[in-house]
Amino acid sequence: MAVSPYIVQMRKHIGNDLLLLPGVSAVVRDDAGRVLLARRGDNGRWSLPAGVIDPGEQPADAVLREVLEETGVRVEIERVGGVATHPVVYPNGDACEYLNVWFRCRPVGGTPTADGDESTEVGWFDPDDLPELDDWSRLRIDTTLREEAPTWHARPGERHPALGQPDAL
């Protein structure tokens, strides 16, 4: 998995300790309503295209870049789907908490193709026939089902099950 040079530099200073990082993800829906998923190269699970926002990069630019890099699909942003923090602990012990902004997007070109590193497979899935997904992926998909749905966020004091425990990748 490609790691941002910025994160590599930060890890030299703090080791495996918690890093709060800005991230993005995309719920890409085609005209038939299918969802674009990628099988992750690090853990083999199906997931939404996602990644870290680089220093100086805007979230909208980052999500377009990440979807293209991981899936080969060019997208257009329709709206912000939601925003939440999400903890992750990687196999090497690195702890992160991502402030994730997810976007509802639609495809505008490209061919679904895995990059062979961050993704090993890419596919379109009917929302009623999705492969096994974690609660975090389900939350982002569910909050973008309706085109006109409001932007999702945890209400003050809410402890949504999808946001509570770190995923062990």
DSSP file (Angstrom, degrees, kcal/mol; ACC not computed):
  #  RESIDUE AA STRUCTURE BP1 BP2  ACC     N-H-->O    O-->H-N    N-H-->O    O-->H-N    TCO  KAPPA ALPHA  PHI   PSI    X-CA   Y-CA   Z-CA
    1    1 A M              0   0    0      0, 0.0     2,-0.3     0, 0.0   117,-0.0   0.000 360.0 360.0 360.0 133.2    0.0    0.0    0.0
    2    2 A A        -     0   0    0      1,-0.0     2,-0.5     0, 0.0   115,-0.0  -0.558 360.0-158.7 -71.9 129.8    1.3    3.4   -0.9
    3    3 A V        -     0   0    0     -2,-0.3     5,-0.0     3,-0.0    -1,-0.0  -0.936  24.3-108.4-113.1 133.7    1.8    5.6    2.2
    4    4 A S     >  -     0   0    0     -2,-0.5     4,-2.3     1,-0.1     3,-0.3  -0.290  20.8-129.1 -56.0 136.1    2.0    9.3    1.9
    5    5 A P  H  > S+     0   0    0      0, 0.0     4,-2.2     0, 0.0     5,-0.2   0.837 110.7  59.3 -55.7 -32.0    5.5   10.7    2.4
    6    6 A Y  H  > S+     0   0    0      2,-0.2     4,-2.2     1,-0.2     5,-0.1   0.923 106.7  44.9 -62.0 -45.3    3.9   13.1    5.0
    7    7 A I  H  > S+     0   0    0     -3,-0.3     4,-2.7     2,-0.2    -1,-0.2   0.896 110.3  54.6 -67.9 -40.1    2.6   10.1    7.1
    8    8 A V  H  X S+     0   0    0     -4,-2.3     4,-1.2     1,-0.2    -1,-0.2   0.924 110.4  47.2 -57.3 -44.5    6.0    8.3    6.8
    9    9 A Q  H  X S+     0   0    0     -4,-2.2     4,-0.8     1,-0.2     3,-0.3   0.907 111.8  49.6 -64.5 -43.0    7.7   11.5    8.2
   10   10 A M  H >X S+     0   0    0     -4,-2.2     4,-2.0     1,-0.2     3,-1.0   0.901 106.7  55.9 -63.1 -40.7    5.1   11.8   11.0
   11   11 A R  H 3X S+     0   0    0     -4,-2.7     4,-2.2     1,-0.3    -1,-0.2   0.802  97.7  63.2 -64.5 -28.4    5.6    8.1   11.9
   12   12 A K  H 3< S+     0   0    0     -4,-1.2    -1,-0.3    -3,-0.3    -2,-0.2   0.834 111.2  39.0 -61.4 -31.0    9.3    8.7   12.3
   13   13 A H  H << S+     0   0    0     -3,-1.0    -2,-0.2    -4,-0.8    -1,-0.2   0.834 130.2  23.9 -87.8 -36.5    8.5   11.1   15.2
   14   14 A I  H >< S-     0   0    0     -4,-2.0     3,-1.7     1,-0.3    -3,-0.2   0.470  83.5-155.3-115.0  -2.3    5.6    9.3   16.9
   15   15 A G  T 3< S-     0   0    0     -4,-2.2    -1,-0.3    -5,-0.3    -2,-0.1  -0.417  71.1 -19.1  64.6-134.2    6.0    5.7   16.1
   16   16 A N  T 3  S+     0   0    0     -2,-0.1    79,-1.9    78,-0.1    -1,-0.2   0.446 101.9 125.9 -87.8  -0.8    2.7    3.7   16.3
   17   17 A D  S <  S-     0   0    0     -3,-1.7    78,-0.3     1,-0.2    -3,-0.1  -0.054  74.4 -69.3 -58.9 163.2    1.0    6.3   18.4
   18   18 A L        -     0   0    0     76,-0.1     2,-0.4    78,-0.1    78,-0.2  -0.250  47.4-168.3 -59.6 131.4   -2.4    7.7   17.3
   19   19 A L  E     -a   96   0A   0     76,-1.5    78,-2.6    -3,-0.1     2,-0.6  -0.988  14.7-145.0-116.9 130.8   -2.4   10.0   14.3
   20   20 A L  E     -a   97   0A   0     -2,-0.4    78,-0.2    76,-0.2    76,-0.0  -0.877  31.2-179.2 -92.3 120.5   -5.5   12.1   13.5
   21   21 A L  E     -a   98   0A   0     76,-2.4    78,-2.8    -2,-0.6     2,-0.4  -0.933  29.8-121.4-127.4 144.1   -5.7   12.2    9.7
   22   22 A P  E     +a   99   0A   0      0, 0.0    31,-2.3     0, 0.0     2,-0.3  -0.690  41.6 172.9 -81.6 133.9   -8.0   13.8    7.1
   23   23 A G  E     -aB 100  52A   0     76,-2.6    78,-2.1    -2,-0.4     2,-0.3  -0.909  20.0-155.9-138.3 165.6   -9.5   11.2    4.8
   24   24 A V  E     -aB 101  51A   0     27,-2.7    27,-2.3    -2,-0.3     2,-0.3  -0.942   7.4-176.3-135.7 157.5  -12.1   10.9    2.0
   25   25 A S  E     -aB 102  50A   0     76,-1.6    78,-2.2    -2,-0.3     2,-0.4  -0.974  14.7-137.7-149.7 163.3  -14.2    8.1    0.5
   26   26 A A  E     -a  103   0A   0     23,-2.2     2,-0.8    -2,-0.3    78,-0.2  -0.976   9.4-160.3-129.6 133.2  -16.6    7.8   -2.3
   27   27 A V  E     -a  104   0A   0     76,-3.0    78,-2.5    -2,-0.4     2,-0.6  -0.918  26.7-167.0-104.1 101.0  -19.9    6.1   -2.8
   28   28 A V  E     -a  105   0A   0     -2,-0.8     8,-2.1     8,-0.4     2,-0.4  -0.806   6.2-174.6 -96.4 123.2  -20.0    5.8   -6.5
   29   29 A R  B     -F   35   0B   0     76,-2.4     6,-0.2    -2,-0.6     2,-0.1  -0.970  10.9-148.8-120.8 130.2  -23.4    4.9   -8.0
   30   30 A D    >   -     0   0    0      4,-1.7     3,-2.2    -2,-0.4    75,-0.0  -0.252  42.3 -86.0 -85.5-178.7  -24.0    4.2  -11.7
   31   31 A D  T 3  S+     0   0    0      1,-0.3    -1,-0.1     2,-0.1    -2,-0.0   0.759 130.3  55.1 -61.6 -25.2  -27.2    5.0  -13.6
   32   32 A A  T 3  S-     0   0    0      2,-0.1    -1,-0.3     1,-0.0    -3,-0.0   0.455 119.7-110.5 -85.5  -1.5  -28.6    1.5  -12.5
   33   33 A G    <   +     0   0    0     -3,-2.2    -2,-0.1     1,-0.3    92,-0.0   0.479  67.7 148.5  86.8   2.6  -27.9    2.4   -8.8
   34   34 A R        -     0   0    0     92,-0.1    -4,-1.7     1,-0.1     2,-0.4  -0.341  43.2-127.2 -70.6 155.1  -25.1   -0.1   -8.5
   35   35 A V  E     -FG  29 125B   0     90,-3.3    90,-2.3    -6,-0.2     2,-0.5  -0.869  12.5-130.0-107.5 135.1  -22.2    0.7   -6.1
   36   36 A L  E     + G   0 124B   0     -8,-2.1    -8,-0.4    -2,-0.4     2,-0.3  -0.733  33.4 177.0 -84.2 123.0  -18.6    0.6   -7.1
   37   37 A L  E     - G   0 123B   0     86,-2.8    86,-2.4    -2,-0.5     2,-0.4  -0.907  17.1-154.5-125.4 155.1  -16.4   -1.4   -4.6
   38   38 A A  E     -HG  47 122B   0      9,-2.7     9,-2.0    -2,-0.3     2,-0.6  -0.986  20.2-127.0-126.9 139.1  -12.8   -2.3   -4.6
   39   39 A R  E     -HG  46 121B   0     82,-2.7    81,-2.7    -2,-0.4    82,-0.7  -0.781  38.1-120.1 -84.2 121.2  -11.2   -5.3   -2.9
   40   40 A R  E  >  - G   0 119B   0      5,-3.3     4,-1.4    -2,-0.6    79,-0.3  -0.294   8.5-144.6 -66.5 141.4   -8.4   -3.9   -0.7
   41   41 A G  T  4 S+     0   0    0     77,-2.2    78,-0.1     1,-0.2    -1,-0.1   0.729  95.7  53.2 -75.4 -23.2   -4.9   -5.1   -1.3
   42   42 A D  T  4 S+     0   0    0     76,-0.4    -1,-0.2     3,-0.1    76,-0.1   0.820 129.8   6.9 -85.9 -31.1   -4.0   -5.0    2.4
   43   43 A N  T  4 S-     0   0    0      2,-0.2    -2,-0.2     0, 0.0     3,-0.1   0.448  89.8-120.7-132.6  -2.0   -6.7   -7.2    3.9
   44   44 A G     <  +     0   0    0     -4,-1.4     2,-0.2     1,-0.2    -3,-0.1   0.502  66.1 135.0  76.4   3.6   -8.7   -8.6    1.0
   45   45 A R        -     0   0    0     -6,-0.1    -5,-3.3     1,-0.1     2,-0.3  -0.565  60.1-113.9 -86.2 149.3  -12.0   -7.1    2.1
   46   46 A W  E     +H   39   0B   0     86,-0.5    88,-0.4    -7,-0.3     2,-0.3  -0.608  51.5 152.8 -75.1 141.3  -14.4   -5.3   -0.2
   47   47 A S  E     -H   38   0B   0     -9,-2.0    -9,-2.7    -2,-0.3     3,-0.0  -0.951  46.1 -84.2-158.2 172.1  -14.7   -1.6    0.6
   48   48 A L        -     0   0    0     -2,-0.3   -11,-0.1   -11,-0.2     2,-0.1  -0.582  57.3 -92.1 -80.0 149.0  -15.4    1.8   -0.8
   49   49 A P        +     0   0    0      0, 0.0   -23,-2.2     0, 0.0     2,-0.3  -0.442  66.4 152.6 -59.6 133.6  -12.6    3.7   -2.6
   50   50 A A  E     +B   25   0A   0    -25,-0.2     2,-0.3    16,-0.2   -25,-0.2  -0.979  14.4 152.1-158.9 163.8  -10.9    5.9    0.0
   51   51 A G  E     -B   24   0A   0    -27,-2.3   -27,-2.7    -2,-0.3     2,-0.3  -0.987  42.1 -66.1-179.3-177.5   -7.7    7.5    1.1
   52   52 A V  E     -B   23   0A   0     -2,-0.3     2,-0.5   -29,-0.2   -29,-0.3  -0.625  41.8-121.0 -90.2 143.2   -5.8   10.3    2.8
   53   53 A I        -     0   0    0    -31,-2.3     3,-0.1    -2,-0.3    -1,-0.0  -0.734  31.8-131.5 -80.4 126.4   -6.0   13.9    1.9
   54   54 A D    >   -     0   0    0     -2,-0.5     3,-2.5     4,-0.1     8,-0.1  -0.438  36.5 -81.4 -75.8 152.8   -2.5   15.1    1.1
   55   55 A P  T 3  S+     0   0    0      0, 0.0    -1,-0.1     0, 0.0     3,-0.1  -0.307 120.2  15.5 -53.3 132.4   -1.2   18.4    2.6
   56   56 A G  T 3  S+     0   0    0      1,-0.3     2,-0.4    -3,-0.1    -2,-0.1   0.380 101.4 119.4  83.8  -3.6   -2.5   21.3    0.5
   57   57 A E    <   -     0   0    0     -3,-2.5    -1,-0.3     4,-0.0    -4,-0.0  -0.755  60.7-130.5 -98.2 140.4   -5.1   19.1   -1.2
   58   58 A Q     >  -     0   0    0     -2,-0.4     4,-2.4     1,-0.1     3,-0.3  -0.595  23.2-116.8 -83.3 149.8   -8.9   19.8   -1.0
   59   59 A P  H  > S+     0   0    0      0, 0.0     4,-2.5     0, 0.0     5,-0.2   0.875 114.2  54.2 -54.3 -40.9  -11.2   16.9   -0.1
   60   60 A A  H  > S+     0   0    0      1,-0.2     4,-1.6     2,-0.2     5,-0.1   0.903 110.7  45.6 -63.0 -40.7  -13.0   17.1   -3.4
   61   61 A D  H  > S+     0   0    0     -3,-0.3     4,-2.2     1,-0.2    -1,-0.2   0.899 111.8  53.1 -67.3 -39.8   -9.7   16.8   -5.3
   62   62 A A  H  X S+     0   0    0     -4,-2.4     4,-3.0     1,-0.2    -2,-0.2   0.905 107.5  49.8 -63.4 -42.4   -8.5   13.9   -3.1
   63   63 A V  H  X S+     0   0    0     -4,-2.5     4,-2.3     2,-0.2     5,-0.2   0.902 110.5  49.8 -67.8 -38.3  -11.7   11.9   -3.6
   64   64 A L  H  X S+     0   0    0     -4,-1.6     4,-1.8    -5,-0.2    -1,-0.2   0.928 114.5  45.9 -61.9 -43.5  -11.4   12.2   -7.4
   65   65 A R  H  X S+     0   0    0     -4,-2.2     4,-2.8     2,-0.2    -2,-0.2   0.938 112.8  48.9 -63.6 -48.7   -7.8   11.2   -7.3
   66   66 A E  H  X S+     0   0    0     -4,-3.0     4,-2.6     1,-0.2     5,-0.3   0.905 110.5  49.4 -62.7 -43.7   -8.4    8.2   -4.9
   67   67 A V  H  X>S+     0   0    0     -4,-2.3     4,-2.3    -5,-0.2     6,-0.7   0.935 114.5  45.4 -62.5 -44.9  -11.3    6.8   -6.9
   68   68 A L  H  X5S+     0   0    0     -4,-1.8     4,-1.9    -5,-0.2    -2,-0.2   0.931 114.6  47.9 -64.0 -45.6   -9.3    7.0  -10.2
   69   69 A E  H  <5S+     0   0    0     -4,-2.8    -2,-0.2     1,-0.2    -1,-0.2   0.919 120.7  35.5 -60.7 -45.0   -6.1    5.5   -8.6
   70   70 A E  H  <5S+     0   0    0     -4,-2.6    45,-0.6    -5,-0.2    -1,-0.2   0.758 134.9  17.8 -84.6 -25.9   -7.9    2.6   -6.9
   71   71 A T  H  <5S-     0   0    0     -4,-2.3    42,-3.6    -5,-0.3    -3,-0.2   0.592  87.0-124.1-124.6 -14.6  -10.6    1.7   -9.5
   72   72 A G  S  <<S+     0   0    0     -4,-1.9    39,-1.0    -5,-0.6     2,-0.5   0.512  71.7 125.7  78.5   3.0   -9.7    3.3  -12.9
   73   73 A V  E     -C  110   0A   0     -6,-0.7     2,-0.4    37,-0.2    -1,-0.3  -0.834  54.3-144.3-101.4 130.2  -13.1    5.1  -12.9
   74   74 A R  E     -C  109   0A   0     35,-2.3    34,-3.1    -2,-0.5    35,-1.1  -0.768  27.8-171.1 -88.0 136.1  -13.3    8.8  -13.3
   75   75 A V  E     -C  107   0A   0     -2,-0.4     2,-0.4    32,-0.3    -7,-0.1  -0.834  23.3-142.7-128.7 164.3  -16.1   10.3  -11.2
   76   76 A E  E     -C  106   0A   0     30,-2.5    30,-2.4    -2,-0.3     2,-0.4  -0.978  30.2-118.5-121.7 138.6  -18.0   13.5  -10.7
   77   77 A I  E     +C  105   0A   0     -2,-0.4    28,-0.2    28,-0.2     3,-0.1  -0.623  27.5 179.1 -79.7 131.2  -19.1   14.6   -7.2
   78   78 A E  E     -     0   0A   0     26,-3.0     2,-0.3     1,-0.4    27,-0.2   0.802  63.5 -36.9 -95.1 -41.2  -22.9   14.9   -6.7
   79   79 A R  E     -C  104   0A   0     25,-1.6    25,-2.6    69,-0.0     2,-0.4  -0.982  64.7 -81.1-170.5 166.4  -22.9   15.9   -3.1
   80   80 A V  E     -C  103   0A   0     -2,-0.3    23,-0.3    23,-0.2     3,-0.1  -0.716  35.2-167.5 -77.1 129.3  -21.3   15.4    0.3
   81   81 A G  E     -     0   0A   0     21,-3.1    71,-2.8    -2,-0.4     2,-0.3   0.847  54.6 -52.5 -86.3 -38.6  -22.7   12.2    1.9
   82   82 A G  E     -Cd 102 152A   0     20,-1.7    20,-2.3    69,-0.3     2,-0.3  -0.989  39.5-124.9 178.5 178.4  -21.4   12.7    5.4
   83   83 A V  E     +Cd 101 153A   0     69,-1.9    71,-0.5    -2,-0.3     2,-0.3  -0.981  35.9 138.6-149.6 135.0  -18.6   13.3    7.8
   84   84 A A  E     -C  100   0A   0     16,-2.0    16,-2.9    -2,-0.3     2,-0.3  -0.977  47.0-104.2-165.4 161.0  -17.4   11.4   10.8
   85   85 A T  E     -C   99   0A   0     -2,-0.3    14,-0.2    14,-0.2    -2,-0.0  -0.723  33.0-171.7 -92.0 151.1  -14.3   10.2   12.6
   86   86 A H  E     -C   98   0A   0     12,-2.0    12,-2.7    -2,-0.3     2,-0.2  -0.937  13.3-141.0-147.8 116.8  -13.3    6.5   12.2
   87   87 A P  E     +C   97   0A   0      0, 0.0    80,-1.4     0, 0.0     2,-0.3  -0.525  20.8 179.3 -82.1 146.9  -10.6    4.7   14.1
   88   88 A V  E     -Ce  96 167A   0      8,-2.9     8,-2.9    78,-0.3     2,-0.5  -0.995  16.3-162.3-143.3 139.7   -8.3    2.1   12.5
   89   89 A V  E     -Ce  95 168A   0     78,-2.5    80,-1.8    -2,-0.3     6,-0.2  -0.993  20.7-145.2-120.8 122.8   -5.4    0.1   13.8
   90   90 A Y    >   -     0   0    0      4,-2.7     3,-2.7    -2,-0.5    78,-0.0  -0.419  28.2-103.3 -85.1 160.8   -3.1   -1.4   11.1
   91   91 A P  T 3  S+     0   0    0      0, 0.0    -1,-0.1     0, 0.0    77,-0.0   0.780 121.7  57.3 -54.8 -29.1   -1.4   -4.8   11.4
   92   92 A N  T 3  S-     0   0    0      2,-0.1   -76,-0.0     1,-0.0    -2,-0.0   0.450 124.0-103.6 -82.6   1.7    1.9   -3.1   12.2
   93   93 A G    <   +     0   0    0     -3,-2.7     2,-0.2     1,-0.3    -1,-0.0   0.347  69.7 149.9  95.1  -6.5    0.3   -1.4   15.2
   94   94 A D        -     0   0    0     -5,-0.1    -4,-2.7     1,-0.0     2,-0.5  -0.448  33.9-151.9 -62.0 125.4   -0.1    2.0   13.6
   95   95 A A  E     + C   0  89A   0    -79,-1.9   -76,-1.5   -78,-0.3     2,-0.3  -0.875  20.9 169.6-103.4 132.1   -3.1    3.7   15.2
   96   96 A C  E     -aC  19  88A   0     -8,-2.9    -8,-2.9    -2,-0.5     2,-0.4  -0.967  24.9-158.9-135.6 151.7   -5.1    6.3   13.2
   97   97 A E  E     -aC  20  87A   0    -78,-2.6   -76,-2.4    -2,-0.3     2,-0.5  -0.970  21.4-152.0-128.9 120.0   -8.3    8.1   13.5
   98   98 A Y  E     -aC  21  86A   0    -12,-2.7   -12,-2.0    -2,-0.4     2,-1.0  -0.760  13.6-148.7 -94.2 130.6   -9.6    9.5   10.2
   99   99 A L  E     -aC  22  85A   0    -78,-2.8   -76,-2.6    -2,-0.5     2,-0.4  -0.870  37.0-163.4 -88.6 101.4  -11.8   12.5   10.0
  100  100 A N  E     -aC  23  84A   0    -16,-2.9   -16,-2.0    -2,-1.0     2,-0.5  -0.763  23.3-168.2-102.2 131.4  -13.5   11.2    6.9
  101  101 A V  E     -aC  24  83A   0    -78,-2.1   -76,-1.6    -2,-0.4     2,-0.4  -0.975  16.4-161.7-109.3 120.9  -15.6   13.2    4.4
  102  102 A W  E     -aC  25  82A   0    -20,-2.3   -21,-3.1    -2,-0.5   -20,-1.7  -0.856   1.7-158.0-110.1 147.5  -17.5   10.9    2.1
  103  103 A F  E     -aC  26  80A   0    -78,-2.2   -76,-3.0    -2,-0.4     2,-0.6  -0.895  18.2-131.1-120.4 143.0  -19.0   11.9   -1.2
  104  104 A R  E     +aC  27  79A   0    -25,-2.6   -26,-3.0    -2,-0.4   -25,-1.6  -0.855  42.4 176.3 -88.0 127.4  -21.8   10.5   -3.4
  105  105 A C  E     -aC  28  77A   0    -78,-2.5   -76,-2.4    -2,-0.6   -28,-0.2  -0.837  25.5-145.4-130.1 164.5  -20.4   10.4   -6.9
  106  106 A R  E     - C   0  76A   0    -30,-2.4   -30,-2.5    -2,-0.3   -76,-0.2  -0.981  30.0-107.8-129.4 147.2  -21.3    9.2  -10.3
  107  107 A P  E     + C   0  75A   0      0, 0.0   -32,-0.3     0, 0.0     3,-0.1  -0.467  33.2 172.1 -74.3 143.3  -19.1    7.7  -13.0
  108  108 A V  E     -     0   0A   0    -34,-3.1     2,-0.3     1,-0.4   -33,-0.2   0.319  62.4 -31.2-128.9   2.4  -18.2    9.8  -16.0
  109  109 A G  E    S+ C   0  74A   0    -35,-1.1   -35,-2.3     1,-0.0    -1,-0.4  -0.972  80.1  84.4 167.0-177.9  -15.5    7.6  -17.7
  110  110 A G  E     - C   0  73A   0     -2,-0.3   -37,-0.2   -37,-0.3   -38,-0.1  -0.141  66.4 -88.6  86.4 174.7  -12.7    5.2  -17.3
  111  111 A T        -     0   0    0    -39,-1.0     2,-0.3     2,-0.1    -1,-0.0  -0.994  40.6-105.7-127.0 128.5  -12.8    1.4  -17.0
  112  112 A P        +     0   0    0      0, 0.0     2,-0.4     0, 0.0   -40,-0.2  -0.362  57.9 156.1 -57.3 114.2  -13.1   -0.4  -13.7
  113  113 A T        -     0   0    0    -42,-3.6     2,-0.1    -2,-0.3   -40,-0.1  -0.987  41.1-126.2-145.8 128.5   -9.6   -1.8  -13.2
  114  114 A A        -     0   0    0     -2,-0.4   -43,-0.2     6,-0.2     6,-0.1  -0.468  14.0-140.0 -70.9 146.4   -7.7   -2.7  -10.0
  115  115 A D        -     0   0    0    -45,-0.6     5,-0.1    -2,-0.1    -1,-0.1   0.585  32.1-126.4 -84.1  -9.5   -4.4   -1.0   -9.5
  116  116 A G  S    S+     0   0    0      3,-2.2     4,-0.1   -46,-0.2    -2,-0.1   0.389  95.8  53.6  82.2  -4.8   -2.8   -4.2   -8.1
  117  117 A D  S    S+     0   0    0      2,-0.3    -1,-0.1   -47,-0.1   -76,-0.1   0.600 119.0  19.0-121.1 -74.5   -1.6   -2.5   -4.9
  118  118 A E  S    S+     0   0    0      1,-0.2   -77,-2.2   -77,-0.1     2,-0.4   0.806 136.6  31.0 -72.1 -28.5   -4.4   -0.7   -3.1
  119  119 A S  E     -G   40   0B   0    -79,-0.3    -3,-2.2   -78,-0.1    -2,-0.3  -0.990  51.7-179.2-132.7 141.5   -7.0   -2.7   -4.9
  120  120 A T  E    S+     0   0B   0    -81,-2.7     2,-0.3    -2,-0.4    -6,-0.2   0.583  79.1  17.9-110.4 -17.4   -6.9   -6.3   -6.3
  121  121 A E  E     -G   39   0B   0    -82,-0.7   -82,-2.7    -8,-0.1     2,-0.4  -0.980  61.4-164.2-148.6 152.2  -10.5   -6.4   -7.8
  122  122 A V  E     +G   38   0B   0     -2,-0.3     2,-0.3   -84,-0.2   -84,-0.2  -0.997  20.3 158.3-137.2 139.2  -13.0   -3.8   -8.7
  123  123 A G  E     -G   37   0B   0    -86,-2.4   -86,-2.8    -2,-0.4     2,-0.4  -0.998  39.1-117.3-159.0 160.3  -16.7   -4.3   -9.4
  124  124 A W  E     -G   36   0B   0     -2,-0.3     2,-0.4   -88,-0.2   -88,-0.2  -0.849  35.3-168.7 -97.9 134.8  -20.2   -2.9   -9.5
  125  125 A F  E     -G   35   0B   0    -90,-2.3   -90,-3.3    -2,-0.4     5,-0.1  -0.980  25.0-119.8-131.3 137.4  -22.7   -4.3   -7.1
  126  126 A D    >   -     0   0    0     -2,-0.4     3,-2.4     3,-0.3   -92,-0.1  -0.530  30.4-124.0 -66.7 136.8  -26.4   -4.0   -6.7
  127  127 A P  G >  S+     0   0    0      0, 0.0     3,-0.5     0, 0.0    -1,-0.1   0.768 112.8  52.3 -57.2 -25.1  -27.2   -2.5   -3.3
  128  128 A D  G 3  S+     0   0    0      1,-0.2    -2,-0.0     0, 0.0    -3,-0.0   0.481 114.4  42.6 -87.6  -2.4  -29.4   -5.5   -2.5
  129  129 A D  G <  S+     0   0    0     -3,-2.4    -3,-0.3     2,-0.0    -1,-0.2  -0.262  78.0 151.3-138.5  48.2  -26.6   -8.0   -3.3
  130  130 A L    <   -     0   0    0     -3,-0.5     3,-0.1    -5,-0.1    -5,-0.0  -0.484  46.0-114.0 -79.0 149.7  -23.4   -6.4   -1.8
  131  131 A P        -     0   0    0      0, 0.0     2,-0.2     0, 0.0    -1,-0.1  -0.192  59.7 -59.1 -69.0 176.0  -20.5   -8.6   -0.7
  132  132 A E        +     0   0    0      1,-0.0   -86,-0.5     0, 0.0     2,-0.3  -0.400  68.9 177.4 -60.8 127.1  -19.7   -8.8    3.0
  133  133 A L        -     0   0    0     -2,-0.2   -86,-0.1    -3,-0.1     2,-0.1  -0.932  28.7-111.7-130.9 153.7  -18.9   -5.3    4.2
  134  134 A D     >  -     0   0    0    -88,-0.4     4,-2.1    -2,-0.3     3,-0.2  -0.343  37.6-103.0 -77.7 168.3  -18.0   -3.8    7.6
  135  135 A D  H  > S+     0   0    0      1,-0.2     4,-2.6     2,-0.2    27,-0.2   0.823 119.9  60.0 -61.6 -32.6  -20.4   -1.4    9.4
  136  136 A W  H  > S+     0   0    0      2,-0.2     4,-1.7     1,-0.2    -1,-0.2   0.923 107.8  43.7 -63.8 -45.2  -18.3    1.6    8.4
  137  137 A S  H  > S+     0   0    0     -3,-0.2     4,-2.4     1,-0.2    -2,-0.2   0.923 113.1  52.6 -64.9 -43.5  -18.8    0.9    4.7
  138  138 A R  H  X S+     0   0    0     -4,-2.1     4,-3.2     1,-0.2     5,-0.2   0.898 105.9  54.1 -59.5 -42.3  -22.5    0.2    5.2
  139  139 A L  H  X S+     0   0    0     -4,-2.6     4,-2.1     1,-0.2    -1,-0.2   0.940 110.6  45.6 -58.2 -47.9  -23.0    3.5    7.0
  140  140 A R  H  < S+     0   0    0     -4,-1.7     4,-0.3     2,-0.2    -1,-0.2   0.885 115.9  45.9 -66.3 -38.5  -21.5    5.4    4.1
  141  141 A I  H >< S+     0   0    0     -4,-2.4     3,-1.5     1,-0.2     4,-0.2   0.952 113.1  49.4 -67.0 -48.8  -23.5    3.5    1.5
  142  142 A D  H >< S+     0   0    0     -4,-3.2     3,-1.1     1,-0.3     4,-0.3   0.840 106.3  56.2 -60.9 -35.0  -26.8    3.8    3.4
  143  143 A T  T 3< S+     0   0    0     -4,-2.1    -1,-0.3    -5,-0.2    -2,-0.2   0.548 110.4  45.7 -77.4  -5.4  -26.4    7.5    4.0
  144  144 A T  T <  S+     0   0    0     -3,-1.5    -1,-0.2    -4,-0.3    -2,-0.2   0.252  78.4 104.7-118.1  11.6  -26.2    8.1    0.2
  145  145 A L  S <  S+     0   0    0     -3,-1.1     2,-0.4    -4,-0.2    -2,-0.1   0.940  77.0  55.5 -57.8 -49.2  -29.0    5.9   -1.0
  146  146 A R  S >  S-     0   0    0     -4,-0.3     3,-1.4     1,-0.1    -1,-0.0  -0.699  80.0-139.7 -89.1 136.1  -31.3    8.8   -1.7
  147  147 A E  T 3  S+     0   0    0     -2,-0.4    -1,-0.1     1,-0.3   -43,-0.1   0.860 103.4  41.0 -59.6 -36.6  -30.0   11.5   -4.1
  148  148 A E  T 3  S+     0   0    0     -3,-0.0    -1,-0.3   -69,-0.0    -3,-0.0   0.182  83.1 135.0-101.2  16.9  -31.5   14.3   -2.0
  149  149 A A    <   -     0   0    0     -3,-1.4     3,-0.1     1,-0.1    -6,-0.0  -0.320  60.7-106.4 -64.5 147.5  -30.6   12.9    1.5
  150  150 A P        -     0   0    0      0, 0.0     2,-0.2     0, 0.0    -1,-0.1  -0.322  44.8 -84.6 -69.5 159.1  -29.1   15.4    3.9
  151  151 A T        -     0   0    0      1,-0.1   -69,-0.3   -69,-0.1     2,-0.3  -0.468  52.1-129.1 -62.7 130.6  -25.4   15.2    4.8
  152  152 A W  E     +d   82   0A   0    -71,-2.8   -69,-1.9    -2,-0.2     2,-0.3  -0.605  38.0 154.5 -87.8 144.0  -25.0   12.6    7.6
  153  153 A H  E     -d   83   0A   0     -2,-0.3     2,-0.2   -71,-0.2   -69,-0.1  -0.953  49.0 -95.5-156.2 153.5  -23.1   13.3   10.8
  154  154 A A        -     0   0    0    -71,-0.5     3,-0.1    -2,-0.3     5,-0.0  -0.530  45.3-121.0 -67.7 134.0  -23.3   11.8   14.3
  155  155 A R    >   -     0   0    0     -2,-0.2     3,-2.8     1,-0.2    -1,-0.1  -0.398  46.8 -73.1 -70.9 154.2  -25.5   13.9   16.5
  156  156 A P  T 3  S+     0   0    0      0, 0.0    -1,-0.2     0, 0.0     3,-0.1  -0.255 123.6   9.0 -50.8 127.6  -23.8   15.4   19.6
  157  157 A G  T 3  S+     0   0    0      1,-0.3     2,-0.2    -3,-0.1    -2,-0.1   0.303  95.2 137.8  83.4  -9.0  -23.4   12.6   22.1
  158  158 A E    <   -     0   0    0     -3,-2.8     2,-0.5     1,-0.1    -1,-0.3  -0.483  38.2-163.6 -72.6 137.4  -24.4    9.9   19.5
  159  159 A R        -     0   0    0     -2,-0.2     5,-0.1    -3,-0.1    -1,-0.1  -0.708  12.4-164.3-119.2  76.7  -22.2    6.7   19.6
  160  160 A H    >>  -     0   0    0     -2,-0.5     3,-2.0     1,-0.1     4,-0.5  -0.392  23.6-127.3 -63.6 135.2  -23.1    5.1   16.3
  161  161 A P  H >> S+     0   0    0      0, 0.0     3,-0.7     0, 0.0     4,-0.5   0.802 106.7  59.1 -56.2 -31.8  -22.0    1.4   16.2
  162  162 A A  H 34 S+     0   0    0      1,-0.2   -26,-0.1   -27,-0.2    -2,-0.1   0.651 109.0  44.8 -71.9 -14.2  -20.1    1.9   12.9
  163  163 A L  H <4 S+     0   0    0     -3,-2.0    -1,-0.2   -77,-0.1    -3,-0.1   0.472  95.6  77.4-108.5  -3.9  -17.9    4.6   14.5
  164  164 A G  H << S+     0   0    0     -3,-0.7    -2,-0.1    -4,-0.5    -1,-0.1   0.952  84.2  41.7 -82.7 -52.9  -16.9    3.1   17.8
  165  165 A Q  S  < S-     0   0    0     -4,-0.5     2,-0.1     1,-0.1    -1,-0.1  -0.747  82.8-107.3-105.2 143.4  -14.2    0.5   17.7
  166  166 A P        -     0   0    0      0, 0.0     2,-0.4     0, 0.0   -78,-0.3  -0.399  32.3-122.5 -64.0 139.4  -11.1    0.5   15.6
  167  167 A D  E     -e   88   0A   0    -80,-1.4   -78,-2.5    -2,-0.1     2,-0.8  -0.695  16.5-140.0 -76.9 131.9  -11.0   -1.9   12.7
  168  168 A A  E      e   89   0A   0     -2,-0.4   -78,-0.2   -80,-0.2   -80,-0.0  -0.862 360.0 360.0 -90.4 111.6   -8.1   -4.3   12.8
  169  169 A L              0   0    0    -80,-1.8    -1,-0.1    -2,-0.8   -79,-0.1   0.483 360.0 360.0 -78.8 360.0   -7.0   -4.4    9.2
